[in-house]
Amino acid sequence: QVQLVESGGGLVQPGGSLRLSCAASGNIYTSDVMGWYRQAPGKKRELVADITGRGSTNYADAVKGRFTISRDNGKNTVSLQMNSLKPEDTAVYYCNVRRWPSAYYYWGQGTQVIVSS
């Protein structure tokens, strides 16, 4: 059983920054992939970034150069530093853990990010 709790969302002006954090409880393994997804109203949930236990990262093209994902295996946390935010970044952001080898997905309940002036 894995539970994920996100924090750090809020309202920010375009060009501003936010840092999202996700705390995992239960068993998290270095073989698990941890990441962030987002979903805007009327749109499909999409991958923002993910990171392996070894530190390999993957970013959506829309956020490359602006967002940075990090992971602390000892604390079972994953964070997303978001800089140069744009209105199109507005979405609910979800923490995710993908288990290996089953590929089972665990999800947090999400945290709202609104980028608006």
N, C-alpha and C positions, 0 to 999 in steps of 0.2 A: 504494500500500500504506500503510495506516494501522494503527498499533498504539496501544492505550490501556492504561495501567497505573494502577489505582486504589490509593489508600493512605488510611490514617486511620481505618479501621474498628476496632471493639473492643467491649468490654463497658462499659456505662454504666448508672447508676441512673436510674429515672424522674425527670424534671425536669432531668436533666443535659444536657450539650452535647457534640457531636463536630463535627469539621470533616473532611470528605472532600475529597481532592484527586485529580485525574486529569491525568496527563501524556501528551500525544499526541506520537507520532513519525510522520514522514512528512509528506505535504502536507496541511495544514489551511488552508482558505480562509475568509475572512470571510463568504462566502455559506453556509458550512456551519452547521447548527444543532447545538450541543453541549448535552448534557443528562444527567440522571440518571434511571434507572429502578430499581425495586426489585422483588424477588420473595420472598415468604414461602413456606415449605413448603406445598404443596397449593393454592397460589393462582397466578393468572396474573401475569405480569410487568406492571407498571403504571408509567406515567410519574409521576415525582415533580416534576421541574422541567426546563425547558430555557431556552436563551438564544441569541439570534442574535448575529452579529458586530457588530451595531449596538447591542446591549445590551438589546433587548426581551426580557422574561421571561414565562414561563408557569408556573403552579404548580397542582398538584393541590389540590383543595379541602381535603383532609385535612391539608395541610402549610402552607397559607397563614397567614402571620403568625408562623410558627415557623421555617421554613427560608428561607435566602437563597442563591441561586445567583449566581456571579460567574464572569467569564471574562477571561483575559489573552490577547489575540490575539498579542502579541509573543512570549510564552512558550509558546503553544499549550497552555494549561492551563485547566481548569474546576474550580471548587470548589463545595462545598455545605456551608454552615454550618447545623448542625442544633441548634436550641435547644428547650428544654421538651420533651424527648423522652418519648415514651409507649411502653409495652410493645407496642402495635400497630405501632410503627415498626420492630420487629424484622424484619430481612430481609437478603438479600444485595443490595447496592447496586451497580449497573452504570453505568459511564460509557458514553456513547453519542455518536456523531457521525452526523448525517444529512446526506448530500451533496446538494447542489442542482446541477443539476436532476434528476439520476438518482433521487434519493430512496433511494439505497443506504445501508444501516445498517452502521456499524462498532461493535463491542462490546468492552469490556474484559472481563476474567475475573471481576470482581466482588470486593467486599470485604464481610465480614460485619459487621453491626451488631446487637448484642444489647442490648436495654433491659430490665433486670430488677433487682429488688431482692433 
